[in-house]
Amino acid sequence: MESDTGVHKKKQTILIVLALASNIFAGFFWTGEARAKTYYVSLSGYDSNSGTASNPFRTIGKGVQQSKAGDTVIVKPGNFGNERVSISKSGTAGSRITIKAETSGTVILKGGGFSLDNASYVTIIGFDIRDSGIGIEVDRGGHLIFRKNILRSNTGVGIQVWKSHHNLVEKCQFLDPKPPQAEEAIQDYGVNFYHSNDSKVINSYFFGNHNQALSFKKGDHGGLVSGNTFEGCYYTCIYLGQNDEETGEADLYCTDLVVENNVFRPAAYPYVLKNAIHIRNVRGAIVRNNFMEGMNKNSGHAVWVWDNQNGRDAYIYNNVVINSSKPAFRLERSTTTYTHHNTLINTAGVSVNSLMGDNNYLNNNYDVNRNPDKFVGPFTGISWPSSPNPQYTPDFSRAYAYRLQGNSPLVDAGLEVDDVTTDFDGITRPKGSGYDIGAFEYIVKKADLNDDGSINVIDLGILLSEWGESGQADLNADGRVDGTDLQILLNSWKT
């Protein structure tokens, strides 16, 4: 039988072991959060400092050098000149490395920029990068996010991505203000991708005289371009599959590239829009639900399919093209192209070259030379400024200009397509005696739920009060007020 002293010592040992175990497990589970740090960079700082808000570093590179997965580097306003920030480290899916301007657009890198080499899970936010060769350059990596950056007048490319996957370019601005009389662009490309997979460019703004504002060049797979505004381009706004096959370099074709819900138009004089979209050497190019206006009269087209043969295919549908003196769609040396349910107003129609293959289909495109207001809306003309100075203000208001008006001849005028059962809002098609031509079915029931002449917060309140039930806010008549009805109301919002 143990003595009281022995029992007491055993209890003490157990308590000590439990305490140590508790600390070990706590450290294990909370290590990520405990170690996540925020470093600061300022022109008034020194790289010998600790990097705190009160003792910031002087260079962005020093902040990056100190950072680990989960850390954030915040850069205070100022012109950091030609500093070239090299990043060759990675965060994780749950603990990204973030480098951000304290206030977006106030940190300038004039002649500098970022170079990412085999980096993943890195986010760069809010920098104004100008007058460099390549603003942001990526050589291998993945899961990169570039958000709210301004790339202007870089002599080569705004953002160039090579062999990286799951990249996101969001809410950025790409600006080339060099006037067209100069013939050559300053910033040749806004964004280009090489041998990269699952890249997205969304809700961004492209202005000016780029030769190619956005290009998927060699061996890119699974790209999405959505919700962007393109104002002006010297050659083409979007180039899908720019490069042909080359001797000694196989598999340069691209696959599964989608361009949807974008606006293309001329910018302030004299920045013209030449070609909106060019397709070449792509398997599975989809161009849908875009609004394209005012292509250059000399040689501009909304979509130009060129040399897309040998198993390459393109699908062009539900687009609205307005005011183009040349053919809206130019189809040339393409094996399989499906062009259907597009609305062409005041254009020269569709040009089909004699070199086209046998599997090209032109179905149910509405082509007319009349006042656009009779077909789609709301339709408001471009507001031209009195000065040719660039207006760096993205305008997405025209993205819904292809919604049908009640008296449009496009209502109930479409053909039934087996694999198209809903419109872009998810509303079941058809909603009348036939399918409507375009991305959206015309809904007779209006979103002005209280009949006060406008769609506003009062209508939103009515819809929310009927959520999950069947009521007047059931705008798509499916028996239940839900997210689809909310989207219809928001898309129709008027003040």
C-alpha positions in Angstrom: 0.0 0.0 0.0 1.4 3.4 -1.1 2.0 6.0 1.5 0.2 9.4 1.4 3.4 11.0 0.3 3.7 8.6 -2.7 0.2 9.2 -3.8 0.6 12.9 -3.5 3.8 12.9 -5.6 2.0 10.7 -8.3 -0.9 13.2 -8.4 1.6 16.1 -8.9 3.3 14.2 -11.7 0.0 13.6 -13.5 -1.0 17.3 -13.2 2.4 18.4 -14.6 2.0 16.0 -17.5 -1.5 17.2 -18.2 -0.4 20.8 -18.0 2.4 20.2 -20.5 0.1 18.3 -22.8 -2.4 21.1 -22.7 0.2 23.6 -23.7 1.5 21.4 -26.5 -2.0 20.9 -27.9 -2.8 24.5 -27.6 0.3 25.4 -29.4 -0.4 22.9 -32.1 -3.9 24.1 -32.8 -3.2 27.9 -32.5 0.2 28.1 -34.1 -1.1 29.5 -37.4 -3.1 32.3 -35.7 -0.4 33.1 -33.2 2.3 33.5 -35.8 0.2 35.5 -38.3 1.8 39.0 -38.4 1.2 42.3 -40.1 4.3 44.2 -41.3 4.2 47.9 -42.4 6.2 49.7 -45.1 6.6 53.4 -45.5 8.9 55.8 -47.3 9.8 57.2 -43.9 10.9 53.9 -42.6 14.2 51.8 -42.5 14.7 48.2 -43.4 16.6 47.9 -40.1 13.3 48.6 -38.2 11.0 46.0 -36.8 8.3 46.5 -39.4 5.6 47.6 -37.0 3.2 50.4 -37.7 5.3 52.8 -35.6 8.6 51.4 -36.9 8.0 50.5 -40.5 10.3 49.0 -43.1 11.5 51.2 -46.0 11.1 48.8 -48.9 8.2 46.5 -49.9 10.8 43.8 -50.6 11.9 43.8 -46.9 8.3 43.2 -45.8 7.9 40.3 -48.3 11.3 38.9 -47.1 10.0 38.8 -43.5 6.6 37.4 -44.3 5.4 33.9 -43.9 2.1 32.0 -44.7 -0.8 34.0 -43.2 1.1 37.3 -42.9 0.1 40.6 -44.4 2.4 43.4 -45.7 0.7 46.9 -45.6 2.3 49.6 -47.7 1.6 53.2 -46.8 1.0 55.9 -49.6 3.9 57.2 -51.7 5.9 56.7 -54.8 8.3 53.8 -54.3 9.9 54.4 -57.7 11.5 51.5 -59.6 11.5 49.0 -56.8 11.1 45.5 -58.2 9.5 43.2 -55.6 10.6 39.6 -55.9 8.3 36.9 -54.4 9.5 33.3 -54.4 7.6 32.0 -51.4 4.0 30.7 -50.9 1.2 30.8 -48.4 -1.4 28.1 -48.1 -5.1 27.8 -48.9 -6.1 28.9 -45.5 -3.2 31.3 -44.8 -2.3 33.4 -47.8 0.5 35.9 -48.0 -1.0 39.3 -48.7 0.8 42.4 -50.0 -1.5 45.4 -50.1 -1.6 49.2 -50.4 -3.0 50.8 -47.2 -5.3 52.7 -49.5 -5.8 51.3 -53.0 -4.2 53.4 -55.8 -2.0 55.5 -53.5 1.1 53.4 -53.7 3.0 54.0 -57.0 5.7 51.8 -58.5 7.0 54.0 -61.3 9.3 51.8 -63.3 9.0 49.0 -60.8 6.5 46.2 -60.1 6.3 42.6 -58.9 8.0 39.4 -60.1 6.6 36.1 -58.8 8.7 33.0 -59.3 7.2 29.7 -58.2 4.9 31.4 -55.8 1.4 30.3 -54.7 -1.4 31.6 -52.5 -0.2 35.2 -52.8 -2.5 38.2 -53.0 -1.5 41.6 -54.3 -3.9 44.5 -53.8 -4.2 48.2 -54.6 -0.9 49.2 -56.4 -0.5 51.7 -59.2 2.2 50.2 -61.4 3.3 52.3 -64.4 6.1 52.9 -66.9 7.7 49.5 -66.4 8.4 46.7 -68.8 6.1 44.2 -67.2 4.0 45.4 -64.3 3.4 42.1 -62.6 5.2 39.0 -64.0 4.5 35.4 -62.9 6.7 32.5 -63.7 5.1 29.3 -62.4 2.9 29.0 -59.3 -0.8 29.0 -58.6 -3.8 30.4 -56.7 -2.6 34.0 -57.2 -5.0 36.9 -56.7 -4.4 40.4 -58.2 -7.1 42.8 -57.0 -7.7 46.6 -57.5 -4.3 47.2 -59.1 -3.8 49.9 -61.8 -1.5 48.9 -64.6 -0.8 51.8 -66.9 1.7 52.6 -69.7 3.9 49.6 -69.1 5.9 49.2 -72.3 5.3 45.4 -72.6 2.5 43.9 -70.4 0.4 45.0 -67.5 0.2 41.4 -66.0 1.9 38.5 -67.6 1.3 34.9 -66.3 3.4 31.9 -67.4 2.7 28.3 -66.2 0.5 29.2 -63.3 -2.9 27.8 -62.4 -6.1 29.1 -60.6 -5.2 32.8 -61.1 -7.7 35.6 -60.4 -7.5 39.2 -61.8 -10.3 41.2 -60.3 -11.3 44.8 -60.2 -8.1 46.0 -61.8 -7.6 48.8 -64.4 -5.4 48.5 -67.5 -4.7 51.8 -69.1 -2.9 52.7 -72.3 -3.6 56.4 -72.9 -1.3 56.8 -75.9 -3.4 58.2 -78.7 -3.9 56.0 -81.8 -2.2 58.6 -84.1 1.0 57.2 -82.5 0.2 53.9 -84.2 1.9 51.7 -81.6 0.5 51.1 -78.1 2.6 51.9 -75.0 1.2 48.9 -73.1 1.1 46.3 -75.8 -1.0 43.8 -73.6 -3.1 44.5 -70.6 -3.1 40.9 -69.5 -1.7 37.8 -71.2 -1.5 34.1 -70.2 0.9 31.4 -71.4 0.4 27.7 -70.5 -1.8 28.5 -67.6 -5.0 26.8 -66.3 -8.2 28.1 -64.8 -7.5 31.8 -65.0 -10.2 34.3 -64.4 -10.4 38.0 -65.3 -13.5 39.6 -63.9 -15.0 43.0 -63.2 -12.0 44.9 -64.5 -11.6 47.9 -66.8 -9.5 48.2 -70.0 -9.0 51.5 -71.6 -7.2 53.0 -74.6 -4.8 51.8 -77.3 -3.8 48.2 -76.3 -2.9 46.0 -79.2 -4.4 43.1 -77.3 -6.1 44.2 -74.1 -6.4 40.5 -72.9 -4.8 37.5 -74.5 -4.8 33.7 -73.9 -1.8 32.9 -76.0 -0.3 29.4 -75.8 -1.7 26.3 -74.2 -4.2 27.9 -71.8 -7.0 25.8 -70.5 -10.2 26.7 -68.6 -10.2 30.6 -68.8 -13.1 32.9 -67.9 -13.5 36.6 -68.9 -16.6 38.0 -67.3 -18.1 41.3 -66.2 -15.4 43.5 -67.7 -15.6 46.8 -69.6 -13.4 47.4 -72.6 -13.2 50.9 -74.0 -11.1 51.1 -77.1 -8.3 48.9 -78.4 -6.0 49.3 -81.4 -6.2 45.7 -82.7 -8.4 43.5 -80.6 -9.8 43.6 -77.0 -9.7 39.8 -76.4 -7.6 37.3 -78.3 -8.5 33.7 -77.5 -5.8 31.2 -78.7 -3.5 33.8 -80.2 -0.6 31.5 -81.3 -0.6 28.7 -83.9 1.2 25.4 -83.6 4.9 25.8 -84.0 7.6 23.3 -85.1 9.2 21.7 -82.1 6.6 23.1 -79.7 3.5 20.9 -79.4 0.1 21.5 -77.9 -0.1 25.3 -78.2 -3.9 25.2 -78.7 -6.2 26.4 -75.9 -9.3 24.8 -74.5 -12.5 25.8 -72.8 -12.2 29.6 -72.8 -15.4 31.5 -71.9 -16.1 35.2 -72.6 -19.4 36.4 -71.1 -21.3 39.5 -69.8 -18.7 42.0 -71.0 -19.2 45.4 -72.6 -17.1 46.5 -75.6 -17.3 50.0 -77.0 -15.2 53.0 -78.2 -13.8 55.3 -75.6 -13.4 59.0 -75.5 -12.2 60.4 -78.8 -9.9 59.4 -80.4 -9.7 56.0 -78.8 -11.5 53.7 -81.2 -12.7 50.1 -80.9 -11.4 47.9 -83.7 -12.1 44.2 -83.0 -13.8 43.1 -79.9 -12.9 39.4 -79.9 -10.6 37.2 -82.0 -10.8 33.4 -81.8 -8.0 31.2 -83.2 -6.6 27.7 -82.3 -9.1 27.0 -79.5 -11.1 23.9 -78.6 -14.3 25.0 -76.9 -14.3 28.8 -77.3 -17.6 30.2 -75.9 -18.6 33.9 -76.5 -22.0 34.6 -75.0 -24.2 37.4 -73.5 -21.8 40.3 -74.5 -22.7 43.8 -75.6 -20.6 45.1 -78.4 -21.0 48.6 -79.9 -19.3 50.8 -82.5 -16.6 48.7 -84.0 -14.2 50.7 -86.2 -15.5 51.1 -89.7 -12.2 50.3 -91.5 -11.9 46.7 -90.5 -13.5 46.1 -87.1 -15.7 43.1 -86.2 -17.4 42.0 -83.0 -16.1 38.4 -83.3 -13.5 37.3 -85.8 -13.0 33.5 -86.0 -9.8 32.8 -88.0 -7.9 29.6 -88.6 -9.8 27.6 -86.0 -9.6 24.2 -87.6 -8.6 20.5 -86.9 -11.0 19.8 -84.1 -11.2 23.4 -82.8 -14.7 24.7 -82.2 -16.4 28.0 -81.2 -19.9 28.8 -79.9 -21.1 32.4 -80.4 -24.6 33.1 -79.0 -26.9 35.5 -77.1 -24.7 38.6 -78.0 -25.9 42.0 -79.0 -23.9 43.9 -81.6 -24.8 47.5 -82.5 -23.5 49.9 -85.1 -20.8 48.1 -87.1 -20.4 49.0 -90.8 -18.4 45.8 -91.3 -19.8 42.3 -90.7 -20.5 41.7 -87.0 -19.1 38.2 -87.2 -16.4 37.2 -89.6 -16.0 33.5 -89.9 -12.9 32.4 -91.8 -11.0 29.0 -92.0 -12.9 27.5 -89.2 -14.1 23.8 -89.0 -16.9 24.0 -86.5 -18.6 27.3 -85.4 -22.1 27.6 -84.0 -23.5 31.1 -84.3 -27.0 31.4 -83.0 -29.5 33.7 -81.1 -27.5 36.8 -81.6 -29.0 40.3 -82.1 -27.3 42.4 -84.8 -28.6 45.9 -85.2 -27.2 48.3 -87.8 -24.4 46.0 -88.9 -23.3 44.3 -92.1 -24.5 40.9 -90.8 -22.3 37.8 -90.9 -19.4 37.1 -93.3 -18.7 33.5 -94.1 -15.5 32.8 -96.0 -15.4 30.1 -98.7 -12.7 28.3 -96.8 -15.1 27.4 -94.0 -15.7 23.7 -93.2 -18.9 21.8 -93.4 -19.8 21.8 -89.7 -20.6 25.5 -89.3 -24.1 26.6 -88.3 -25.8 29.9 -88.5 -29.2 29.7 -86.8 -31.8 32.2 -85.7 -29.7 35.3 -85.6 -31.7 38.5 -85.8 -30.2 41.0 -88.2 -31.9 44.3 -88.9 -31.0 47.9 -89.6 -33.3 49.9 -87.4 -33.4 52.0 -84.3 -31.9 49.9 -81.5 -34.5 51.3 -79.0 -37.2 49.2 -80.6 -35.5 46.0 -79.7 -33.4 46.1 -76.5 -33.0 48.4 -73.6 -32.6 50.4 -71.6 -30.4 51.9 -74.4 -28.5 55.1 -73.8 -25.9 56.6 -76.0 -22.3 57.0 -75.0 -21.7 60.3 -73.2 -18.7 61.8 -75.0 -16.5 64.1 -72.9 -15.7 67.5 -74.3 -12.0 66.7 -74.0 -10.0 63.8 -75.4 -8.5 63.2 -72.0 -9.0 59.6 -70.8 -11.9 59.1 -68.4 -10.7 56.4 -66.0 -14.1 55.5 -64.7 -15.4 52.0 -65.5 -19.0 52.0 -66.6 -20.9 48.7 -66.4 -24.3 50.2 -66.9 -24.6 49.0 -70.5 -24.1 45.3 -69.6 -27.8 44.8 -69.4 -28.6 46.8 -72.6 -29.5 43.5 -74.3 -32.6 42.9 -72.2 -35.7 42.9 -74.4 -38.5 45.4 -74.4 -42.0 44.3 -74.5 -42.6 45.4 -78.1 -39.4 43.9 -79.4 -39.8 41.6 -82.4 -37.2 39.3 -80.7 -39.8 38.2 -78.1 -41.1 34.6 -78.9 -39.1 34.7 -82.2 -36.4 32.2 -81.2 -36.0 28.5 -82.1 -36.0 25.8 -79.5 -32.6 24.5 -78.6 -32.5 21.2 -76.8 -29.7 22.0 -74.4 -31.1 25.5 -73.6 -33.8 25.2 -71.0 -33.2 28.4 -68.9 -32.1 31.9 -69.6 -29.0 33.6 -68.0 -31.0 34.4 -64.9 -32.1 30.8 -64.5 -35.7 31.5 -65.7 -37.3 28.5 -67.5 -37.6 29.0 -71.2 -39.9 29.7 -73.0 -42.2 32.1 -71.2 -44.5 32.8 -74.1 -45.5 31.1 -77.3 -41.8 30.6 -78.1 -38.3 31.2 -77.1 -37.0 34.8 -77.1 -33.8 35.6 -79.0 -31.0 36.7 -76.7 -29.6 35.9 -73.2 -32.8 36.7 -71.3 -36.5 35.8 -71.6 -38.8 38.8 -71.6 -40.8 38.7 -68.3 -44.2 40.3 -68.5 -44.5 40.5 -64.8 -42.6 43.7 -63.7 -40.4 44.1 -60.7 -42.1 47.4 -59.7 -44.1 45.6 -57.1 -45.8 48.6 -55.6 -46.5 50.4 -58.9 -44.8 53.6 -57.9 -43.0 54.0 -61.2 -39.6 52.9 -60.0 -37.8 49.8 -58.7 -36.2 50.6 -55.4 -35.8 49.5 -51.7 -39.6 49.4 -51.2 -39.9 46.7 -53.9 -37.0 44.9 -52.3 -38.8 45.0 -48.9 -41.9 43.4 -50.5 -39.8 40.7 -52.0 -38.1 39.9 -48.8 -41.4 39.8 -46.9 -42.6 37.1 -49.2 -39.4 35.0 -49.3 -40.0 31.3 -49.6 -43.7 31.8 -50.3 -45.8 32.3 -53.4 -46.7 35.9 -53.9 -46.5 38.9 -56.2 -42.7 38.9 -55.9 -42.6 35.5 -57.6 -41.2 37.2 -60.7 -40.3 34.1 -62.6 -43.6 32.4 -61.8 -42.1 29.2 -60.4 -44.3 29.2 -57.4 -41.8 30.4 -54.9 -40.0 33.7 -54.1 -36.3 33.0 -53.9 -32.9 34.1 -55.1 -33.8 34.0 -58.8 -36.6 36.6 -58.2 -34.1 38.7 -56.2 -31.7 38.6 -59.1 -34.4 39.7 -61.5 -35.3 42.6 -59.3 -31.7 43.7 -58.8 -31.1 43.5 -62.5 -34.1 45.8 -63.2 -33.3 48.2 -60.4 -34.0 51.9 -61.2 -33.6 54.9 -59.0 
